Amino acid sequence: MFGPLKTIGHGFRRVGPNHAATPDFSVSLEDRGRLRYCEGDRAMEIIVDATAHPLVVYAFSISQWLSPFAGEIVTPDKKQEIVARIRLAMRFLDIACDFDFEYERPVA
């Protein structure tokens, strides 16, 4: 399907055109507005703007695990770890990205 798995630095392997994985976590650009971050049994969906160049990752959305772990708090240290991991994965996938730490979630 995607040819042999590509593995370089940090133990990454390419498991799809926009999906990188290590033994500890994976990052997948799902569509123009969503990035999926997984570690172990936990996953979160992170809002991105893939129409921008470089791709923009909205840091406010690194805030909550999906069910059944939705009640677990994502600490500031954990958030920084996730940011660093996403940067590494995007670099591995050769996808330019930047993080927006200023944008606030819209009030519904």
C-alpha positions as CSV (number, residue, x, y, z in Angstrom):
1,M,0.0,0.0,0.0
2,F,2.6,2.6,1.0
3,G,5.7,0.5,0.2
4,P,8.2,-0.5,2.9
5,L,7.9,1.3,6.3
6,K,10.4,4.2,6.4
7,T,12.2,4.5,9.8
8,I,14.6,7.3,10.7
9,G,15.6,9.3,13.9
10,H,13.6,9.0,17.1
11,G,12.3,5.6,16.0
12,F,9.8,7.0,13.6
13,R,8.2,5.0,10.9
14,R,5.8,6.2,8.2
15,V,2.6,4.2,8.3
16,G,0.7,6.3,5.8
17,P,1.2,9.4,3.7
18,N,0.5,11.8,6.7
19,H,1.0,9.4,9.6
20,A,4.1,8.9,11.7
21,A,4.6,6.5,14.6
22,T,7.1,5.6,17.2
23,P,6.8,2.9,19.8
24,D,5.6,5.6,22.3
25,F,3.2,7.8,20.2
26,S,1.8,8.5,16.8
27,V,0.7,11.6,14.9
28,S,-1.7,11.6,11.9
29,L,-2.9,14.5,9.9
30,E,-6.5,13.3,9.4
31,D,-7.9,16.1,7.2
32,R,-7.6,19.8,6.7
33,G,-8.8,20.7,10.2
34,R,-7.8,17.8,12.4
35,L,-4.6,16.1,13.6
36,R,-4.8,12.9,15.7
37,Y,-2.3,12.4,18.5
38,C,-2.1,9.0,20.2
39,E,0.0,7.5,23.0
40,G,-0.8,4.1,24.4
41,D,-4.6,3.8,24.7
42,R,-5.1,7.6,24.8
43,A,-6.0,9.7,21.8
44,M,-6.8,13.4,21.2
45,E,-7.9,15.3,18.2
46,I,-6.1,18.6,17.7
47,I,-7.4,21.5,15.6
48,V,-5.2,22.5,12.7
49,D,-5.4,24.7,9.6
50,A,-3.9,22.6,6.9
51,T,-4.8,25.2,4.3
52,A,-2.2,27.5,5.7
53,H,1.5,27.2,4.9
54,P,3.0,26.3,7.1
55,L,0.3,24.2,8.7
56,V,-1.0,25.8,11.9
57,V,-1.6,23.7,15.0
58,Y,-3.9,25.5,17.5
59,A,-2.3,24.8,20.9
60,F,-5.5,25.5,22.8
61,S,-6.9,22.3,21.4
62,I,-4.2,20.2,23.1
63,S,-6.4,20.0,26.1
64,Q,-8.4,16.8,26.5
65,W,-8.1,13.1,25.7
66,L,-10.9,11.4,23.9
67,S,-13.3,9.1,25.8
68,P,-12.8,7.0,27.9
69,F,-10.0,9.2,29.2
70,A,-11.7,12.5,28.8
71,G,-11.7,13.2,32.5
72,E,-7.9,13.1,32.8
73,I,-6.2,16.5,33.0
74,V,-3.6,17.4,30.4
75,T,-1.1,19.3,32.5
76,P,1.0,22.1,31.1
77,D,4.1,19.8,31.1
78,K,2.2,17.1,29.2
79,K,1.0,19.7,26.7
80,Q,4.6,20.8,26.1
81,E,5.6,17.2,25.6
82,I,2.9,16.7,23.1
83,V,3.9,19.9,21.2
84,A,7.5,18.7,21.0
85,R,6.4,15.3,19.8
86,I,4.1,16.8,17.1
87,R,7.0,19.0,15.9
88,L,9.3,15.9,15.6
89,A,6.6,13.9,13.7
90,M,5.9,16.8,11.3
91,R,9.6,17.2,10.7
92,F,9.8,13.5,10.0
93,L,6.8,13.7,7.6
94,D,8.4,16.8,5.9
95,I,5.3,18.8,6.7
96,A,6.1,22.4,7.7
97,C,4.1,23.4,10.8
98,D,3.9,26.2,13.3
99,F,2.0,26.4,16.6
100,D,-0.5,29.2,17.5
101,F,-0.3,29.7,21.3
102,E,-2.3,32.9,21.2
103,Y,-5.6,31.9,19.6
104,E,-8.3,31.3,22.2
105,R,-11.1,28.8,21.7
106,P,-14.2,30.6,20.5
107,V,-17.0,31.0,23.1
108,A,-20.0,29.0,22.0
